[in-house]
Amino acid sequence: MINQALYLTSEAHADQAILNLLRTHCAEVHVVSAVAQATALIFPSSLLSDSSSYMLIVADVASGGVALAEYVAGLLNRASSEGRAEPTHPRAKIVLIDDVGDVNAARKALRLGVDEYLLPSDSPEKRLSTIRSLIVEANQPDSGNATHDAGTQAHTATGNGAHASQAQNGAPYAFDISVRDNVRLSQVEAAIIHCLSAHMGLPLSARAIVNQVMGRDMDEDKAASLIRPHISRLRSKVEPTPQMPQRLLTVRGKGYMFVC
């Protein structure tokens, strides 16, 4: 569950709806106006604890969101190299709201393991829904089962395997994937798997994936830059040999394809 939330923005520009959501679901909420203030509130123990608690960070890139994500990733990676934490189990959920919508910033944020990346074009309702979904995910019992709500997608992971089903044009489909022990799919990763499995055996362009998973319309090059880090992380979780994928394939000139 989430005990502490950081909202990186200025008091003058704080979104009251987001603040109300955080204060409703989090025991402790800090509104900070600079990345230095935010990092001062983050201690390694709060991210690397074996407890079931999470820290939720909602940050505006213009206020230092990417720098904050880099700081958190550094803590996690350092602890992992020292054998004190599992890198696939960060004790932080991070949402970045990009006031500029720069694709390079998006790529960097996703490489750092940010859970959600939102653009100015995303509606206030979508921002609230995204944050609420991460809160729901973090509040699931940490007993080996995790449920991820990705809007119209649903994903359930149990033990070292995952199973999902969804109705598509009135016809249900289901698939099973194998993931490594104690590895969870993020909300976006689960949604990508759902999207590709709905077109099993057929390539889907990056633009189509971004449109269906994130509700954004952008050209293929920008979409490919945005989706590529997610595909890379997915392969590290579902492929026995990520460098030689057998299930999550790249089809040159056409996009990505999921096969049995």
C-alpha positions as CSV (number, residue, x, y, z in Angstrom):
1,M,0.0,0.0,0.0
2,I,1.0,3.6,-0.4
3,N,1.9,5.4,2.8
4,Q,3.7,8.5,1.5
5,A,3.1,10.6,-1.7
6,L,5.2,13.3,-3.1
7,Y,3.5,15.8,-5.5
8,L,6.3,17.7,-7.3
9,T,4.8,21.0,-8.3
10,S,4.4,24.5,-6.9
11,E,1.7,25.3,-4.4
12,A,0.4,27.9,-6.8
13,H,-0.1,25.5,-9.7
14,A,-1.0,22.3,-7.8
15,D,-3.9,20.5,-9.3
16,Q,-6.5,20.4,-6.5
17,A,-8.2,17.2,-7.9
18,I,-4.8,15.4,-7.8
19,L,-4.1,16.6,-4.3
20,N,-7.5,15.5,-3.1
21,L,-7.0,12.1,-4.6
22,L,-3.6,11.7,-3.0
23,R,-4.8,12.9,0.4
24,T,-7.8,10.5,0.2
25,H,-5.6,7.4,-0.4
26,C,-2.2,8.3,1.2
27,A,-1.5,8.7,4.8
28,E,1.2,11.4,4.2
29,V,1.3,13.8,1.3
30,H,4.1,16.3,0.6
31,V,3.7,19.1,-2.0
32,V,7.2,20.2,-3.0
33,S,8.3,22.8,-5.6
34,A,11.8,21.6,-6.4
35,V,13.6,18.4,-7.1
36,A,16.1,19.1,-4.2
37,Q,13.2,19.3,-1.8
38,A,11.7,16.1,-3.1
39,T,15.0,14.1,-2.9
40,A,15.4,15.3,0.7
41,L,12.2,13.5,1.5
42,I,13.3,10.2,-0.1
43,F,15.4,7.9,2.0
44,P,16.8,4.6,0.7
45,S,14.9,2.7,3.4
46,S,11.6,4.0,2.1
47,L,12.3,2.6,-1.4
48,L,14.2,-0.6,-0.5
49,S,12.2,-1.9,2.4
50,D,10.9,-5.4,2.3
51,S,7.6,-4.2,3.6
52,S,4.5,-3.9,1.5
53,S,4.5,-0.1,1.5
54,Y,5.1,2.1,-1.6
55,M,6.0,5.7,-2.1
56,L,3.9,7.5,-4.9
57,I,5.7,10.3,-6.8
58,V,3.6,12.5,-9.1
59,A,6.0,14.9,-10.8
60,D,6.0,17.7,-13.4
61,V,9.0,17.3,-15.7
62,A,9.3,21.1,-15.9
63,S,9.8,21.0,-12.1
64,G,12.5,18.4,-12.2
65,G,10.5,15.2,-12.7
66,V,13.1,13.4,-14.9
67,A,15.9,14.3,-12.5
68,L,13.8,12.9,-9.6
69,A,13.2,9.7,-11.5
70,E,16.9,9.4,-12.2
71,Y,17.7,9.9,-8.5
72,V,15.2,7.2,-7.5
73,A,16.5,4.8,-10.2
74,G,20.0,5.4,-8.9
75,L,19.0,4.4,-5.4
76,L,17.4,1.2,-6.6
77,N,20.2,0.2,-9.0
78,R,22.8,0.9,-6.3
79,A,21.0,-1.2,-3.8
80,S,20.5,-4.0,-6.4
81,S,24.2,-4.1,-7.2
82,E,24.9,-4.5,-3.5
83,G,22.4,-7.3,-3.2
84,R,20.0,-5.3,-1.0
85,A,17.0,-5.1,-3.3
86,E,15.4,-6.7,-6.3
87,P,15.4,-4.2,-9.3
88,T,12.1,-5.5,-10.5
89,H,10.5,-4.6,-7.2
90,P,11.0,-0.9,-6.7
91,R,9.2,0.5,-3.7
92,A,8.1,3.6,-5.6
93,K,5.4,4.3,-8.2
94,I,6.3,7.3,-10.4
95,V,4.0,9.4,-12.6
96,L,5.6,12.1,-14.8
97,I,3.4,14.9,-16.3
98,D,5.4,16.4,-19.1
99,D,4.4,20.1,-19.7
100,V,6.4,20.0,-23.0
101,G,5.7,16.6,-24.4
102,D,9.3,16.0,-25.5
103,V,9.8,12.5,-26.9
104,N,13.5,12.4,-25.8
105,A,12.4,13.1,-22.2
106,A,9.8,10.4,-22.6
107,R,12.4,7.9,-23.7
108,K,14.7,8.7,-20.9
109,A,11.9,8.6,-18.3
110,L,10.8,5.1,-19.6
111,R,14.3,3.8,-19.5
112,L,14.4,4.9,-15.8
113,G,11.4,2.8,-15.1
114,V,8.8,5.5,-14.7
115,D,5.4,3.8,-14.4
116,E,3.3,6.4,-16.3
117,Y,4.2,9.3,-18.6
118,L,1.5,11.9,-19.3
119,L,1.4,14.7,-21.9
120,P,-0.3,18.1,-21.8
121,S,-2.9,16.7,-24.2
122,D,-4.0,14.1,-21.7
123,S,-7.2,15.2,-20.1
124,P,-7.5,15.9,-16.4
125,E,-9.8,12.8,-16.2
126,K,-7.1,10.6,-17.7
127,R,-4.5,12.0,-15.3
128,L,-6.7,11.2,-12.3
129,S,-7.5,7.8,-13.7
130,T,-3.8,7.0,-14.2
131,I,-2.9,8.0,-10.7
132,R,-5.8,6.1,-9.3
133,S,-4.9,2.9,-11.1
134,L,-1.4,3.0,-9.7
135,I,-2.8,3.5,-6.2
136,V,-5.2,0.5,-6.7
137,E,-2.2,-1.6,-8.0
138,A,-0.1,-0.7,-5.0
139,N,-2.9,-1.4,-2.6
140,Q,-3.2,-5.0,-3.8
141,P,-2.1,-7.6,-1.2
142,D,1.6,-8.2,-1.7
143,S,1.3,-12.0,-1.6
144,G,2.5,-13.1,-5.0
145,N,-0.7,-12.0,-6.8
146,A,-0.9,-8.6,-8.4
147,T,-3.8,-7.1,-10.2
148,H,-3.3,-4.3,-12.7
149,D,-6.1,-2.1,-13.9
150,A,-5.2,-0.5,-17.2
151,G,-8.5,1.1,-18.2
152,T,-10.1,-1.3,-20.6
153,Q,-7.4,-3.9,-20.0
154,A,-7.1,-6.4,-17.1
155,H,-4.1,-8.4,-16.1
156,T,-3.6,-10.9,-13.3
157,A,-0.2,-12.3,-12.4
158,T,0.2,-15.3,-10.1
159,G,3.4,-16.9,-9.0
160,N,5.8,-17.2,-11.9
161,G,3.1,-17.1,-14.7
162,A,0.6,-14.7,-16.0
163,H,-2.9,-15.2,-17.5
164,A,-5.2,-12.6,-19.0
165,S,-8.5,-12.6,-20.8
166,Q,-10.6,-9.9,-22.5
167,A,-13.6,-9.6,-24.8
168,Q,-12.7,-8.4,-28.3
169,N,-15.7,-7.8,-30.6
170,G,-17.8,-10.0,-28.4
171,A,-15.3,-13.0,-28.5
172,P,-13.1,-13.7,-25.4
173,Y,-9.5,-14.5,-25.9
174,A,-6.9,-15.7,-23.4
175,F,-3.2,-16.2,-23.4
176,D,-0.5,-17.4,-21.0
177,I,3.0,-16.1,-20.7
178,S,5.8,-17.2,-18.5
179,V,7.7,-14.6,-16.4
180,R,10.5,-15.0,-14.0
181,D,9.9,-15.6,-10.4
182,N,8.8,-12.5,-8.5
183,V,8.7,-10.4,-11.6
184,R,5.6,-8.2,-12.2
185,L,4.4,-6.5,-15.3
186,S,3.8,-2.8,-15.0
187,Q,0.4,-1.4,-15.9
188,V,1.6,-0.3,-19.3
189,E,3.5,-3.5,-20.0
190,A,0.3,-5.5,-19.2
191,A,-1.7,-3.3,-21.5
192,I,0.8,-3.8,-24.4
193,I,0.7,-7.6,-24.0
194,H,-3.1,-7.4,-24.1
195,C,-3.0,-5.2,-27.2
196,L,-0.6,-7.5,-29.1
197,S,-2.4,-10.7,-27.9
198,A,-5.6,-9.4,-29.4
199,H,-3.8,-9.5,-32.8
200,M,-1.9,-12.8,-32.1
201,G,0.4,-13.7,-35.0
202,L,-0.2,-10.3,-36.8
203,P,2.2,-7.4,-36.6
204,L,1.0,-4.2,-35.1
205,S,2.6,-0.8,-35.7
206,A,4.1,1.2,-32.8
207,R,1.6,4.0,-33.7
208,A,-1.3,1.6,-33.3
209,I,0.0,0.2,-30.0
210,V,0.5,3.7,-28.5
211,N,-3.0,4.7,-29.8
212,Q,-4.7,1.6,-28.2
213,V,-2.6,1.4,-25.0
214,M,-2.1,5.1,-24.2
215,G,-4.9,6.8,-26.2
216,R,-2.4,9.0,-28.0
217,D,-2.0,9.7,-31.8
218,M,1.5,10.4,-33.0
219,D,3.6,9.5,-36.1
220,E,5.3,6.2,-36.3
221,D,8.8,7.4,-35.5
222,K,7.7,9.1,-32.3
223,A,5.5,6.2,-31.3
224,A,8.4,3.8,-31.9
225,S,10.7,5.9,-29.6
226,L,8.0,5.9,-26.9
227,I,7.2,2.2,-27.0
228,R,10.7,0.7,-27.6
229,P,11.8,0.9,-23.9
230,H,8.6,-0.9,-22.8
231,I,9.2,-3.7,-25.4
232,S,12.7,-4.1,-24.1
233,R,11.6,-4.4,-20.5
234,L,8.8,-6.8,-21.5
235,R,11.3,-9.1,-23.3
236,S,13.5,-9.1,-20.2
237,K,10.5,-10.4,-18.2
238,V,8.8,-12.9,-20.7
239,E,11.6,-14.1,-22.9
240,P,14.1,-16.9,-21.7
241,T,16.7,-15.1,-23.8
242,P,15.7,-11.5,-24.3
243,Q,18.5,-10.9,-26.9
244,M,16.9,-13.6,-29.1
245,P,13.1,-13.1,-28.6
246,Q,10.8,-16.0,-29.5
247,R,7.4,-14.6,-28.6
248,L,7.6,-10.8,-28.7
249,L,9.0,-10.3,-32.1
250,T,10.0,-7.2,-34.2
251,V,8.7,-7.3,-37.7
252,R,10.8,-5.0,-39.8
253,G,8.8,-2.2,-41.3
254,K,5.6,-3.3,-39.7
255,G,6.0,-3.2,-35.9
256,Y,5.7,-5.8,-33.2
257,M,4.0,-9.2,-33.0
258,F,3.1,-11.6,-30.2
259,V,3.2,-15.3,-31.1
260,C,2.4,-18.5,-29.3
